[in-house]
Amino acid sequence: MRQHSQSMSPCPATSPLSAPISTGGSTHAATGSRSSALLGSTCPPTAPWSAPSAGAGTSWLSPGGRRRSPPAPASTTRTTPGCPLSPLLTSSTTRPSPMRILFGERPYWWVLDTDYYGNNSAPEIQQFPLTCETGPGSPSGHAMGAAGVYYVMVTALLSAAGGEKQSRTLRYWLLWTVLWIGFWAVQVCVCMSRVFIAAHFPHQVIAGVFSGMAVAKTFQHIRFIYRASFHRYLGITLFLFSFTLGFYLLLWTFGVDLLWTLEKAQKWCSRPEWVHIDTTPFASLLRNLGILFGLGLALNSHMYQESSRLKQGQQLLPFRLGCIAASLLTLHIFDAFKPPSHTQLLFYALSFCKSAAVPLAAVGLIPYCLSQLLGTQDKKAA
């Protein structure tokens, strides 16, 4: 069965700010306009805050009901008048080769979109609600985040229990063994789960693990993050947002579409409602910037300064354990909150605020409340 849609114009009719996104089974559009003459192209780009139309182009169904790419023509490169071509980053104009898996391809769309397997021999891939990620797959963000967080936790515990290297006992080395075995067990589970749901290739999750460890190790030696003022954090946040958006627009003027993965996700995900707005690169950017902004706000707050005074004494261990337990509970509460996605601007604004509130609570509010509680108990005991 063949489904085909054609357009008489050389470029899609949708404007850069009116590309629909699937948000829980329905489609919504962010409206707006941008001057094509200003950017010097007749083809509108994919907006960084929206996903491409799922109905554009040509789609094919195999006899078993699974969507397949159409047979490749004699020349596998299709050019569009007025649109420059980039062979690696604009996948909508170039058929992916086997080597494209090194440049951010994800298994669930690459297997269906490549000519490597021919017309009938492509393997069947089962998709899940977490499969249809929309960003590039290399390296794996889940593996990178898990490795970074758990690396910091393990090294912090070992640093607190180790003392001088010459005085480390058998008990310390037993703890070292248990913690690192647990660390690698978590990484293996995360990596295998991401590969199992066809969201990543094996080399992408491996790269994510070692990238996360490298980032965590680097920032352990950067004390600037504790001394920087809030104005410095705010300036860095605004600079990163402006630079990212400007760099995207600059590359777009040269015909390089950094958001080529959005079209792939919309085209090859088996169920449109599995393509969520919170997996877009722009949503990830705002989450990271929100965390950076919230961290700067927390580290320069009066609450953090007060809680930092509790560094010695018998109350230190209960203080740390209480912070860990309360922070985990708070993170679960934040995770349960899902910003409404019917309005994209509101969704992105609430996502930024939610991400900023996480470090503000974990670094500032929770330690301050526990330090005040333990300080009150010390005064009563005295």
N, C-alpha and C positions, 0 to 999 in steps of 0.2 A: 504494500500500500504506500502510495507516495503522496505527500502533502507538499504543495509548492505555493509560495506567495511571491509576487513580483511587484516592483515599483518602477514607474516610468522615470523617476528622477535618479541621478547617479548616486545620491547620498540618502541616508535615512531621513524621514520627514520629521522625526522627533527633535525637539530643541534640546540643548545640553542640560536644561533643568527640568525636563518633563519626561524623564525615562522612568517607566513604572518599576516598582519593586514589589515582590511578593512578601506580604507581612501577615503570616498566619492564615493563608488561604485566600486572601483578597489582594487586589492590586491597587496601589496608591501612586500618585505622581506628584513630584515637586515641581511647581510651575515657575517660570521665569524666562528670561531671554538674555542673549549675549550677542554682540555684534560680530558677525562673521567677517565683515570687512576689516575690523580692527585686528583680528587675530590672523587674517591673511589666508583663509582657507574656505572652501565651499562646503566642507564636511564638518558637521558638529561633532565635538569630542564626546566621550563618555564622561559625564560629570562625576567628580570624585565622591559625591554624596549620594549617588543614585546608581541603580543597576540598569542594564540595557533592556530593550524590549525583548520579551521571550518569543514573540511571534515573527520577528524579522528573519529574512533569509529563507533557506530551504531546509526542511527536516524530513527524515526518512524513517519508516518503520519496517523492521524485519518481519518475516512471517510469524515469529513468536511474539510479536508485540513490542519488542525492544527497539528503542530508537537507534538508528545507525546513520552514519554519515553517507552522503551520496557517493557513487563511484567517482573517483578522481578523473578529471579530463586529461587530455594528452599533456597539456601544460597545467601544472598544479598551482600556478601563481595567478591570481585574479587581481587586476589593478582597477582602481576606481578613478575616473577623471577628476583632477583637481586635488587628489589626496596622495601625499607622498607615502612611500612604502618603507617600512622597517622590517627586515626579515626575521628578527628575533622577538620583537615585542608586540607586533600587531598580528596576533594570531587569526584575526578575522579575515585576513587577506592571504594567509599562507597556510598550507596544509602542514601539520606538525610532523616532524621527522622523529625517529627514535631518539636522537640526541636531545630533543627538546625537553626530555624529562629532567635534564640538568638545569633548566631555566625556569623552574616554578610550576611545571605541569603537575596536575593531580591525577591519580590513577582513574578515578571514576569518569573523568571526561577524556583523558588521553587514549584509553583503550577504545573508546567509541569513535574518536575523532581522527585516529591515525590510519595510514595505509599500510602499516607494518604487517598486520595480520591478514591482509587481503580483504575480500568481501564477505566471507562466511566463517572464517576460523577465529574470529576474535573471542576471547574468553568472556563468559558471563560474569558480571560483577554485581553482587547484591548491594543495594544502597540502603542507608539508614538515615534517620532524621538528623544525625550529626555529620553525615558524609558531605553534604553540599556546601562546603566552605567556598567563599568567593574570592579570597585573596590568593596570591602565589603560594605554592607549597614548600618552597625551599628557602630557609630551613623551617622545620616544624615549630610553630610558636608554642604549642602545648608542651612539646618536649623541652624546648628552651626554657619556658617558665618553670616547669617542674624541676629541671636540673638546677636552675639558678636559686630557687627558693630553698630546696632541700640541701644544696651545697652550703648555703649560708647557715642553715640550722645545724648541720653536722659539724662544720668547722667552729661555730660559736660554742657548741656544747663541749667539744674537745678542747677548745682554748680555755674554757672555764674549769674543766676537770684536770687539765694537764699540768699546769705549773711549769717549773723548769724542766727542760728536756732530760737533764741528767737524773732527776728525781722521779721520773715516771715509773710507776709500779706495774705489776702484772694486772692489777685491777684496771688501770688506765688502758692497757693494750687490749684487754678483753672488751672494754667499752668501745674502743676504736674499731675493733673487728665487727662488733654487732651493729654499730652505726653505719659503717660503710657497706656492710652487706644489705642492711635495710635501704640505704640510699640507692644502690644499684638494682635492688629488687623493684623499687618504685619506678625507676627509669625504664626497666625492661617491660613492666606492665603498661606504662604510658605509651611506649613506642609500639608495642605489639597491638594495643587497642587502636592506635591511629592507623596502623597498616591494615588491620583487620577490617575496618569500616571503609577502606579504600580512599581515605582522605590524604594519605601520604605514601610515597615510596620509601623503602628502607633507608636509602642514603639520606633522605631528608630528615628523618627522625634522629639518625645518628649525628648529623650535622647540628641539629637542634640541641642535643644533649651537650655536646662539647662547646657549642657557642654559649649556652647558658652558664656552664661552669667557668668559661673564660671571662664572661661579663661579670659574674659574681666575684671571681678572684680579683679582677681589676678594681672594682669598686670597693673592695675591702681595704685597699691601700690608698684610696682617695678620701682624705679627710675634709676636703673642701665642701662636701655636701652638708656637713654639720656646722660649718662656720659661715656659709653664704647667707646673705641677708634675703629677706622676702622679696625685696625689689629685684635682686639678682635672679631669683627663681621666676618671678613674673616676667622679667625681660627675656629669659631663656625660653619660657613657654611661648610667648608671643613671637619670638624669633623663629622657633622651630615650626610653628604653624604657618607663618608667612613664607618661610623658605620652602617648606614642602609644597604649599599651594602654588607659589611662584615657579618652582622647578617643574611641577606638573604642567602648568600652562606653557612654560618655555619649551619643553619637549614636545608638547602637542603642536606648537606652531611649526615644528620640524617634522611632523608626521609620526611621532613616536607616541603610542598609546600605552601608558603604564597600567591602565585598568583593563587590559585585554582579558583578564581572568573572569571578569564579571559576565561577559558574554558567554564564555564557556560554561560557567555554572548555570546560567539561565537556560542554556540550550540543552545540556546533557543531564541535568538533575531529573530523576524519574518522576518526582512530585514537586510542582512549583512551590507549594507551601513550605518545603524544606529549605528554600533559599531565603534566608532571613537578612534583614537590614543590619543586624548587629554583627554580621560577619564581613561586611564590606571594609575595604582598606581605610576609608574615611572614618568609619566608626572606631576602628582600632587606633587610628591616630588620635582621635579625641579622648579615648580611654587613657592612652599613655600620657597625653598632655595633662589630663585631669589628675592623674596620680602624681605627676611631677609638681603641679601647682599645689595640690593638697599636702604633699610632703614639705614643700617650702613653707606653707602656712603653719603646719604643725610644729616644725623645728624652730620657728621663730615666735611661737606663741608663749604666753605666760604659763600655760599648763605644762608645757614640756620643760621649761626652766625649773618649775617647782618640783616636778617628778624626778628630775635628774639629781636632786640633792640626796635622794635616798639611795646611797651607793654602798653603804657598809652597815654592819650590824646584823642582828638576828632576824630582822624583818626582810632581808634581801631575797631569800629563797621564796617565802610566801608571796612577796611582791611580784617576782618574775613568773611564778606559776599562775598567779591570779591574772596577770596580764595576758599570758598565753591562752588561758581558758576563756576569758572575757573577749579577747580578740577573735578567737575562732567562732564563738557564738555570734558576735557582731557581724563577721564576714558571711555567715550563713543567712543572717537576716538581710543583709545587703544583696546577697545573691538571689534571694527570693523575690526581690523587687524587680519587676520588669517594666521599664518605661514604655508608655503607650507608643505604638508605631504607626498610628493612623496619620500623624503629621510628622514629617521627617525632621523639620526644624525643632519641634518640641522634643522628639526622640533624642536628637544629638545633644541638645542643651541639657536634658535630664541625665544622659549618659555621662557627660562631662562632670556634672555636679555629683553624681553617684560615685564616680571614680575619685573625685577630689575628697569626698567624705570618708572614704576607706582609710587612707593614711592619717587623716585628721583625727579619726576615732582611735585607730590602733596606736599611733605615736603620741598623740596629745591628750585626748579626752580620757581614755581608759587608764593609762598610767597615772594621770593626775588624780582621778577619783580614788584609785587604790592607795596612792601615797597619802592622800588626805585621810582615808579611812584608817590606815595603819598608824599614821601619826597621831590620830585621836586616841587610838587604843594604847599607844605608848604613854601618852600623857595621863590617861586614866590609871595605868599600871604604876606610874611613878607617884 
